[in-house]
Amino acid sequence: MKGYASLVKPYILWMSLFIVVPMLLIVLYAFTTSGNELISFRFTLDNFFRFFDPVFIKVLLKSLEVALITTLLCIIIGYPIAYIIANASEKSQTLLILLITLPMWINMLVRTYAWISILSDGGLLNSLLGFIGLPQMKLMYTDFAVMLGMVYNFLPFMIISIYTVLAKLDKALIHASHDLGANPLQTFLRVVLPLSLPGVISGITLVFLPAVSTFVIPKFLGGGQYMLIGNLIENQFITVGEWNFGSAISLIMAFIIMASMMMTRKMDRDASENTGSEGGKLW
Amino acid sequence: MRKLIEFKNIVKSFDDSLVLKGINLSIHENEFVTLLGPSGCGKTTLLRILGGFISQNEGHVYFDDIEISNVPPYKREINTVFQRYALFPHMNVHDNIAFGLHIKKQDKQMIEQKVKKMLKLVNLQGYEDRPVTLLSGGQQQRVAIARALVNEPMVLLLDEPLGALDLKLRKEMQVELKKIQQEVGITFIYVTHDQEEALTMSDTIVVMNNGEIQQIGSPTDIYNEPENRFVADFIGESNILEGVMLEDYKVKFDDQTFECVDYGFEDNLEVDIVLRPEDIDIVPLDMGRIKGVIKSAIFKGVHFEVVVETPYREWIIHTTDKVELDKEVGLHFFPEDIHIMYKMGTY
């Protein structure tokens, strides 16, 4: 095994070059004023203070709200699906999981474009409505469209991580619960649900974190005025050209993500301690 | 004793294989019944049908004279100790034991009292707050028993509950289980493939093979009067030979005629004969009824397992005396040591 240790070196080089260095650059930009020259930096905290403007705070809160609702919807929709799959025959389990993951084979951008053509004013859905004689609906550039796109994109992560735990659940525990007089509902609430919490928690990590920083979905399905924190950062870099401010927001975002990761990890640890299993840990 | 459970013509198949081929069995109150047989004989399947976890293809199950085939497991007055205990890993010892009582919404104080009593019964006082995942196999076993018994079931099902324990612990638990059964005074139905375990604990042993019952009887009956070659072979070591029942009290094997105590067979019927290794004595050459040469002697702790070769077969004999290899000896046994059985499939 020892001989293979040196194989890690190219990766270290790769990662430092393309991950660590750019990140350090972001930190550098965040703490300096614009118009830097290569040798002289003017350090400042202004970029961070600037963020504490009601306009930007509102964007942050909106992002958290959208991510939170997305996560909740994913749990509410994903749990029953995961439960049904986990209780299906082994053959159908494989097939169903394949179907759930199938859309992930296609680029997220492409899938989001597909939603545009379904939801837009002259799109598939409105054509159908017109066909059966119902009034047209404004679907694009609404909260509904953004939420739909978010849930659609992140749901598979939630389903897979809950399914993994449920599928591993010892069926004897369910028998034991029935044996002790608990009906199917009581068994679910007292045995299955608590034991599947680690899966829900890793699902939350997998959905909430990307959802809070996404910018493609709100941009395409929410329209230009739909501003989430991801879009704000994108704008600073691409439209406004304020790299320093953009970097500062990125850092704030990174901090929030790290904090929520630590929180979910702690929850995960508590849950697995209680279940005494390693179940549900995807990392 | 009152009849509590009755299986009537239970047939069960999984996919294409027939696992139970028409089981008829009655179990009484306060009885310690063991379903004994090799793996795949259908004993666990029968237990699961009684627990309600699977349903039979044909036949009826009666509990207290009421058909329960369509009653879901959570409505049966039966509790189970599962093969790998199936304790709830997210609960501590107390909550595991109290699970059934909580479901029945019993009074808090009552629950505490009953849990305490159970912990005492299984010798786990002071373990209330321990997470079950940190207990040893033997302790988990006790929690599983307490969790089942606290519901005061009329019948306790035990599905190879000692299989995962080491030999010493298994022996201790055998004694303890029997003690618990006598203390709580309910019916235990115990599934095992370990014949010694069955002989130690049971009031009644049901020997099963290939989805059929081979013999039902007390441990001594099963050991001393096996009904066929399978039972004789499965319960302890035996010399099983083929012979002919010449007439009542006279059997012929290895070209010699021997006196025996069995009667009521057809004259000249081909039969199977059992001679237990501990019933045969090694004696000086001229005093034996059969002559042979000692081939091997293996020390087994309490006794030697000796193999004596005759022109017809090798005999296994258990003796506490030391023997000399390659020595010509005689074998002696009494008429009552010869046990005659019908050949399988002829009765």
Interface residues (C-beta under 8 A of the other chain):
Chain A: D170 A172 L173 H175 A176 S177 H178 D179 L180 G181 A182 N183 Q186 R190 V191 P194 L195 N274 T275 G276 S277
Chain B: G51 G52 F53 P72 P73 Y74 K75 I78 N79 T80 F82 Q83 R84 A86 L87 F88 P89 H90 F99 G100 I103 K104 P131 V132 T133 L134 R147 A148 N151
